[in-house]
Structure formats: C-alpha cells, structure tokens
Amino acid sequence: MAILEQRQKQVYTKGQSVFEMECNKPSLAGSVSQRACVFCGSRVVLYPIADAVHLVHGPIGCAAYTWDIRGALSSGPELHRLSFSTDLQELDVINGGEQKLYCALSELIDRYHPNAAFVYSTCIIGVIGDDVAAVCKKVSLEKGIPVLPVDSEGFKGTKKDGYRAACSALFKLTGQIPVDNMSQYSMNIMGEFNIAGETWLIRSYYENMGIQVVSCLTGDTRIDDIQRSHGAALNVVQCSGSMVYLAKMFEEHYGTPYLRVAYFGIEDMSEALYSVAKFFKDPEIMRRARELVREEVEVIYPKLLEYQQKLTGKRAAVYVGGAFKAFALVRALRLLGMKVVMVGSQTGNKDDYQQLRNICDEGTIIVDDSNPLELSAFLREQEVDLFIGGVKERPLAYKLGIGFCDHNHERKKPLAGFAGMLNFAAEIYSSVHSPVWRLSPYRQKSNQDAADKTDFQDSKACVFDSPTGFSRVYKNA
Amino acid sequence: MLLRHTTKEIKEREALTVNPAKTCQPIGAMYAALGIHGCLPHSHGSQGCCSYHRSTLTRHYKEPVMAGTSSFTEGSSVFGGQANLLEAIGNIFSIYHPDVIAVHTTCLSETIGDDIPQIVSKAKEDGKIPAGKYVIHTNTPSYVGSHVTGFANMTRSMVEYFSANTGVKKNQVNVIPGWVEPSDMREIKRLAKELGVKIVLFPDTSDVLDAPQTGRHQFYPKGGVTIPELISTGDSLATIALGRFASTSAAEALDAKCKVPCEILDLPIGLEATDRFIDTLRTVAGVNVPDSITEERGRLVDVITDMEQYFYNKKVALFGDPDQLIALTEFLVTLDMQPVHIVTGTQGKRFEERIRKILKSKVPNANVRQSGDMFLLHQWIKNEPVDLLIGNTYGKYISKDDDIPFIRFGFPILDRVGHSYFPTVGYQGGIRLLEKILDAVLERQDRDAGDTNIELVM
C-alpha cells in the first residue's frame, strides 16, 4: 500500500527492518492525520473539573466542538458539561478581545459562582496577543476565586503540549493552603478522567486498601481537592502523555514521588495496586491489595475464560491517542487470547515505541500518527477482526465490516479496573461476534471459514505475579 | 438537573455566550466540499480544527469523513502558512489522488493573512497540481458568521471556480439545496425527476455521507456533483436557491458570472414552502406537475386534516439554523401550532424580520432572536413553557430538565439516527415531520393520562 514517502519511518513491521521510529514530530502537511491540537489536549485534561467554569476564549467553534463530548462523569456539580465562549467577532479580532474576555468572565462568575475558572486561549489569541493572564489576575482579585489562564493556542505544538499547559494551570492551584490531617498513606490519582465512572472504581480499590485518596486529577474532582493535593504522600499517574508533567512538577516542588500505572486489564490493574502497596511498605496494605485482587479476579476470571474461548485467535488492531494505553491494551487483548497485529498511537515517543516493540509479536505493524488510508489498508491486509480506537476510527472499521471498541471519550461502560476488564471482554465479544458482519461482503468468506472450525480451543493458563512473590495460577476450568 | 443554573430572570449578557446555537464557518465549508465528487476538503490551519470538524461530522453522519490539514506550527503562525499549503497540495495529489482539493481557511490563517489564490498559483507554477486536477478555495474566518456562512461561502466558490457560460443554453436547472441532509438532497433529486426536470444539484452529499456498507472504505464515495456538472451550471436555464442564508451567495454569483437568473426560495420544508419549490421548478423548466406529485401533496394534506385537533395551539420552541427555522416556523403555523420561542446562533436581521412576518397574525409576541444562544432559549421557556421543543441534539438537556417532548431536527444530531436516511424536505418529508411531531405529542398525552382516561383510539 501507499505510504507517504516522508512517513516511511513512522511505520514499522516488527522483525522486518531495523527499528528506528521517527515520532514526536509534527504531522506532514496534507496528511489526513487523526491528531488534534494543543487546545484539545488542555481541554480533555481539565474538562472533568465539575465545579469550575471553563471559558473558551476565541471564536465559537472551539467551544462548540468540545461541548459535552467527553463522557467524564461528576457526582455533584455539572458545570463542566456547559459550553462557555467569548464568541469573538471580527471587530474583537481587530481591536483585541481583552475587554470582552473581562466582561464574559465577570458575567460568568457572577452567574454560576464557581470555585475556579479556567480560560483557554485558542489559536487566534496567540496571534492577536491578548494578555489573558492579566485579565485572569484582575478578575481573580475582584471575584476572590482562582482564575487560571491555559496557554492552549492550537498551533503551538501537539496535543501533548496541551497536556503540559493544562498541568501548569493545575499546578498553580496547589501549594497555596496548608494541609494537615493527611494520612501517611495518602495519594493522588493522576491521569484518570472518570469516563463512564472509571475513577469511582479505581478510587474504591485504593480506599479499600486503606489509602487516603486526596484528589483525583481530574476525574470527578473538585477545586478544593486539587488545592490540597500537594499534601499527598504519593502520586500515581496513569496515561503516559497527559499528567506525567504534573507528577514531575510535584516531585520537583514538593518532593512527592510518583509511580506510573495503567488500569486496563487484569495484569496492569493488579500491578497498579501492588506497586502502591509496595511503595508504602505496609504489610497490611499489601495484604488488603492481595485480597482485593483475589476477590475481584475470582469473580471475573471464570467469565473472562468463557470470552477467551470465543476470542482466541481473533486478530486485533489498536490505534489510540497515547502509547501507554496501547501497552495496556496489547496485554489485555493477549489475555483474551487475541493477537494484536497492528498497534499505533497519535503521540507516542521513542521510548514508548521501543517498549511497544518489545511487547509485540513478530510481524506486528507499529505506527505513529497514522491516517485513514493507512489504517484501512492495515485493517484489510492484516485481516483484522477487531479495531480499537476513537470517534474517527469507528466508521472506518464499520465500513470494512470489522468489530469495533471505543476506548476513548465515547466508551459507555467503564473499561478500567477489574469490573471494567469484564465489560471490555463483553464488548469485544459482542462486537467481534456480531451477526451483522455476516452481512458484510468482505467478511462473508472469513466468517464461513471460522464457522467451520470447532468452537472449543484450549485456553492457556494465566499467571499473576505480585511484587512480593505472591502468585496464583488460574487454570481453565 | 444539568441546567440547574438557568434562571428565569433574563439579564442581557454583553460578552458571554452560554451553550451556543451555532458553530464556526470552516465545518460548513468542509460539509459543502464533501458534496463535490472526488473532492478532498482541506483545512488551512491548525490540526485541531480539522480533527474537530471531522469528528463532529462523523458523529452526525456515522460515516468516515476525509479531510486534509495544513498542520500549522508556531513557525507557520509567524511566517505564514504558504510552505505548509504548498507541501500539503503536493502530498495530497501524490497520495490521495483527489480530482479537487477544496481549501478553506480558519481564524488562524485568516488573521495571519495568507493569500490562498496566490499560494495556489505558486503551487501551479511549481507543478504541484497535476493536469486536469483542481484546487479551489474559500475564505472562512471563524469570527464572522457561522457554520451556515461557511457552507454558503464554499458553495459560492464552486460557482466562482467552475461555472462557465459557453453561450449554448442547456435544458437544465441548477438547484442549490442549502445545508440539508443527504436524504434531503436525494429527495430533491427525486422530486425533480418526478417532474421531469433535469437538475444539477450542488453541493450533493447523497451517496457520500450515507454510503452503504460494502466491506470497503471508499476514500471518495460515488456521490457528489461532478466537475463537468459544475462547469455546466453556467449554461443552465435558471438557478433555484433553497434557503436564503446558505444558498443566496452562490446563486447570485452565478447570475453575475454567467447570467443565469436565480430564484431564491425557502427550504422546501412543509406544505407551502414545498409548493413554492415545485411551482418554481415547474415554471422555470416549463413542465406540468404530474399527478404523482399532486397525490403526494394530497397525502400530506390528508394527514394534517386527520390529526388537526392534536396540533391546535400547541406551543413550540425551536432553535437551529436560520433557513431551517424559517421554513419550519411557516409549517408549524400551517398546522395551527404556536411557535413561541425561536433562536438561531447565526447572525442576520433578516431572520428576525422574516420570522416575525410569518408569525404576525398567529403569534405576534413570539420571542425571536438571531445571534442568540440556548441559555436564552431556556430562560424564555422557563418564563413561558412549551409543549414541544424542536432542535439539534443539544436540546436534550432542556427537554430533560423541564420535561418537554423533544424532536431532533437540524445539525448536529449526535444521539439518534434517521436524519441521513429520511428526508424532511418535500411533501414526503412533511409527512415524516408530522409523524415525529405527533409521536412526541401523543406519547406525552399517553404518559400523562391516568388509568381511567388513557385512550386507545387517537
């Protein structure tokens, strides 16, 4: 298939060539890239903060397209699900938008009485040169709440730079108030956004282990939680791109150590709990972690095996935003007996791709910043049964007649945690085995082939190791 | 109560938009460009714009949406986007092989001041545009107008770049459908065929954004107006522009450029607007209306007659795009309903004037607003409750909070299907709208009825 010449080094087949991924670079102009912009990165990270107002400073589009499209749930206020914009007009662009921003912010805060306000700069602000920080400072003094500028002009880099801008804004909320009464076993959950209620699940695991969760950044969080977050003893960061910056800032300024984890799949989820238990060096916490893992796994494992039987040998492709999610998905899919034949991300870096390469099988295609033409070619060439991606990838899979799972904003059930793993397996199973593919011309033949095979296949035994040597072997019942 | 903060008391806001009833120009240009066969829309700006537009269109149509981007960086914002666009044009023709690249600008490239025609000439000089291929453009600054304006601008560019008057008239009529669904475009073509009139419909997104499941991803689906068809619009007998806001600009450009006279009509939504469309098409093409269309019309009138008691004096709030709202308001009045609150986010004094004229005798005190937002609409509803809410998906919050029957109509619809497949234009479309209105109103009556007074026959 045709790959743009300049993109040759962003596509790699394991085992076929020297591995040298060129990533972390701007997309080629003209490529139908699946990537977004700096603003998008900031918006997704800060979006779940439900007791703050999020004012998008610029023409209407950026506010309209990001209005309630991320399923981050709140257990209380719902301010994050509204859309606020300065809706800049031509004259504002000529004369500057500071006055309008000032008025809009003041009106907004008077009307909604939020606990903080975030002001997002869009592309045009970077060109017309509004002093957003000065306006924010002024309004903050007048209204007595934090008003935080987010330097998220779309063109100033990639989505990752947007994560960084969001983290800088968040960091400004910390360290302002003294924190007492923190448990020595306290932590912040970072990089978990409560899509479909996942944060609630993860939080409950840690709390059941006896750990105080000070704040979750940013799933179902509140401004005062964030303001106390520097008091936590540990930061636990999920998702490589979005919040490692914040964890590093905490480490530098408050000396808070951090761990990187993932919550997708049994292995990663268990490891996320064990690593925290190990960090606190408290036998009781470790005991509870083991017990929790055992109880949870005992519930879901027999059911997972049933799915595994039905999914073994099926071929999967993964194309997601951050590479860290890709690692977890590769492992989770493998647990279900599936073969990952293509994996890629929008924003992975060199180390990420090296790690991906290490965990993937021979022949797996690894790709950075792909586009629909490449993706649909890979899906067909690799005879994929399931594609995991986001909103723009879904219709590609469906047009080809391939099962799909949204692992992005549009997941409707929690896919993280132990219960989430079961949801994940159920969703994959129902999509891969949907009778609709029998109607698709392309799939008719392969489905016939599959029906000819016997239903039963031996599932492999699955081993879980805890850091302290605790291990259980689950055998196929 | 997601909208628990909406207060009844209305205070004019100076600077703040809450829950917009519009979006920005470029997405309209992208949608219009998808209605040219073999065209790759191209967003000259940051990557995010293109990504958001594609995502939103994908969510609405449940279809893959292809478009390129100039992928602006900090450097482009300082030195201009020429290098990016030149590179993009070269890359697109070498790998995606479109017949046309339709470039639209963004707030960023507009503010920097990129001169697209000059850059395209440069691309031509550099040999980046293969023989027989085209690059067209339109300016879509996001801080002017709305997505409707962007659609109008790209449609006008089709005329400016392609329409040619050869001096030999063709026995065909141009129809500019406005920003309607693929299903509506298909229906307009069917009606013309039924009338026996050859039309050139542009843009035409049927068979592009309602493509069948074939097991293949077609980068350029089979639909869309072709380049020869677009060129031929300059020789047509007349142009019928549907929707003043979305289609006037192209129709007038065609008149000015190729002396093709134009008629500007409302979108043919509802009985009377469809009558005017059929009548105009009949007149300019010099044909008679066949019985089959008269019968379609009769069926629509029949449904209205059968159910008139359920429409009477029901209060309706509606929001969305001006062309849709004008036609819909007229239809609701035909049905003896009362459109009491009407909001569009798009600018245009003409909108308010036109709506007030339609409502003059029926609802003289209706609340009508251009450049409004959904927060204002909600406040109006709190002051004067309604029996029915009509608008895009974002109406669901108001509907849920205030327990109002809700019909999804307009753009975007992110949570239901059907709009791509069942038209709301024409007489048949009118019947579909009636079905939706009646379903909503009667469902509510059933829900609220007690055991003693629930009715079987309605």
Contacts between the chains, C-beta under 8 A, distances in Angstrom:
chain1	res1	chain2	res2	distance
A	2	B	95	5.7
A	4	B	91	6.1
A	4	B	94	7.6
A	4	B	95	5.2
A	6	B	91	8.0
A	26	B	71	5.8
A	26	B	73	5.4
A	27	B	47	6.2
A	27	B	69	7.5
A	27	B	71	4.6
A	28	B	71	7.1
A	28	B	87	7.4
A	28	B	91	6.1
A	29	B	69	7.5
A	29	B	70	5.2
A	29	B	71	5.0
A	29	B	84	4.3
A	29	B	85	7.2
A	29	B	87	4.3
A	29	B	88	4.0
A	29	B	91	6.6
A	30	B	42	7.5
A	30	B	68	5.0
A	30	B	69	7.8
A	30	B	70	7.5
A	30	B	87	6.3
A	30	B	88	3.2
A	30	B	89	6.8
A	30	B	90	7.2
A	30	B	91	3.5
A	30	B	92	4.5
A	30	B	95	8.0
A	31	B	68	6.9
A	31	B	69	7.8
A	31	B	71	7.4
A	31	B	91	6.5
A	32	B	40	7.8
A	32	B	66	5.6
A	32	B	67	6.5
A	32	B	68	5.5
A	32	B	69	7.8
A	32	B	96	7.1
A	33	B	47	6.1
A	33	B	50	7.8
A	33	B	51	7.7
A	33	B	69	6.5
A	33	B	71	6.8
A	34	B	51	7.2
A	35	B	47	5.2
A	35	B	51	6.4
A	36	B	47	6.1
A	36	B	48	4.7
A	36	B	51	4.2
A	36	B	52	7.3
A	37	B	46	4.7
A	37	B	47	5.1
A	37	B	48	2.6
A	37	B	49	7.4
A	37	B	51	7.1
A	38	B	46	7.8
A	38	B	48	7.3
A	39	B	48	5.6
A	40	B	48	5.0
A	40	B	51	6.9
A	40	B	52	7.5
A	58	B	107	7.1
A	58	B	142	7.9
A	59	B	24	5.4
A	59	B	107	5.1
A	59	B	141	7.9
A	59	B	142	3.7
A	59	B	143	4.3
A	60	B	17	6.7
A	60	B	20	5.4
A	60	B	22	6.2
A	60	B	23	6.0
A	60	B	24	5.4
A	60	B	142	7.1
A	60	B	146	7.4
A	60	B	345	7.4
A	61	B	23	5.4
A	61	B	24	3.0
A	61	B	25	8.0
A	61	B	26	7.1
A	61	B	27	7.2
A	61	B	49	7.2
A	61	B	52	7.0
A	61	B	107	7.9
A	61	B	142	5.1
A	62	B	24	8.0
A	62	B	48	7.7
A	62	B	52	7.7
A	63	B	17	7.4
A	63	B	20	6.5
A	64	B	20	5.2
A	64	B	22	7.2
A	64	B	23	3.8
A	64	B	24	6.9
A	65	B	23	6.7
A	65	B	52	3.8
A	65	B	53	7.6
A	65	B	55	7.3
A	65	B	56	5.7
A	66	B	52	7.6
A	67	B	19	7.3
A	67	B	20	7.5
A	67	B	394	7.1
A	68	B	394	8.0
A	69	B	55	7.8
A	69	B	59	7.9
A	69	B	414	8.0
A	78	B	2	5.0
A	78	B	4	7.5
A	79	B	5	7.6
A	81	B	2	6.0
A	81	B	397	8.0
A	82	B	3	7.7
A	82	B	5	7.8
A	82	B	18	6.5
A	82	B	19	6.0
A	83	B	17	8.0
A	83	B	18	7.1
A	83	B	19	5.2
A	83	B	20	6.1
A	84	B	16	6.6
A	84	B	17	7.1
A	84	B	18	5.9
A	85	B	16	7.9
A	85	B	17	4.6
A	85	B	20	6.4
A	86	B	15	6.3
A	86	B	16	7.2
A	86	B	17	7.3
A	87	B	17	4.2
A	87	B	20	7.0
A	88	B	143	5.0
A	89	B	143	5.5
A	89	B	144	7.3
A	90	B	141	7.1
A	90	B	143	5.4
A	90	B	144	5.3
A	92	B	143	7.0
A	93	B	107	7.6
A	93	B	111	6.2
A	93	B	143	5.2
A	99	B	15	7.9
A	100	B	15	4.5
A	101	B	15	7.6
A	102	B	15	7.9
A	103	B	14	4.9
A	103	B	15	3.6
A	103	B	16	7.2
A	104	B	14	7.9
A	104	B	15	4.0
A	104	B	16	4.1
A	104	B	17	8.0
A	107	B	13	5.6
A	107	B	14	6.9
A	107	B	15	6.5
A	107	B	16	4.5
A	108	B	16	5.5
A	111	B	5	6.9
A	111	B	7	7.8
A	112	B	5	5.5
A	122	B	107	7.7
A	123	B	45	7.0
A	123	B	46	5.5
A	123	B	72	7.8
A	123	B	77	7.6
A	123	B	106	7.2
A	123	B	107	6.1
A	123	B	108	4.1
A	124	B	107	4.5
A	124	B	108	6.2
A	124	B	111	5.7
A	124	B	142	7.8
A	124	B	143	7.1
A	126	B	77	6.6
A	127	B	77	6.2
A	127	B	108	6.6
A	127	B	111	4.7
A	127	B	112	6.4
A	128	B	111	6.7
A	154	B	45	7.8
A	154	B	46	3.7
A	154	B	47	7.5
A	154	B	48	4.5
A	154	B	49	7.2
A	154	B	72	7.7
A	154	B	108	7.2
A	155	B	45	7.7
A	155	B	46	4.4
A	155	B	72	4.2
A	155	B	73	6.1
A	155	B	74	6.2
A	155	B	76	6.8
A	155	B	77	5.0
A	155	B	108	6.1
A	156	B	74	5.4
A	157	B	73	7.6
A	157	B	74	7.3
A	158	B	47	7.8
A	372	B	64	6.2
A	372	B	66	6.2
A	372	B	217	7.1
A	372	B	219	7.5
A	373	B	95	7.1
A	373	B	96	6.8
A	373	B	219	6.5
A	376	B	217	4.3
A	391	B	55	4.9
A	391	B	58	5.9
A	391	B	59	6.3
A	392	B	51	7.5
A	392	B	54	5.7
A	392	B	55	5.9
A	392	B	58	5.8
A	392	B	64	7.6
A	392	B	65	7.7
A	394	B	58	7.5
A	395	B	58	5.8
A	395	B	62	6.1
A	395	B	63	5.3
A	395	B	64	4.4
A	396	B	64	5.2
A	396	B	217	5.7
A	398	B	62	7.9
A	398	B	213	7.2
A	399	B	63	7.8
A	399	B	64	6.1
A	399	B	211	7.4
A	399	B	213	6.6
A	399	B	214	7.4
A	399	B	215	7.8
A	399	B	216	7.0
A	399	B	217	4.5
A	399	B	218	7.9
A	400	B	215	6.2
A	400	B	216	6.9
A	400	B	217	5.8
A	401	B	213	6.8
A	401	B	215	4.7
A	439	B	213	7.4
A	440	B	213	5.9
A	440	B	215	4.7
A	441	B	214	6.2
A	441	B	215	4.2
A	442	B	214	7.7
A	442	B	215	2.7
A	442	B	216	6.7
A	443	B	215	6.5
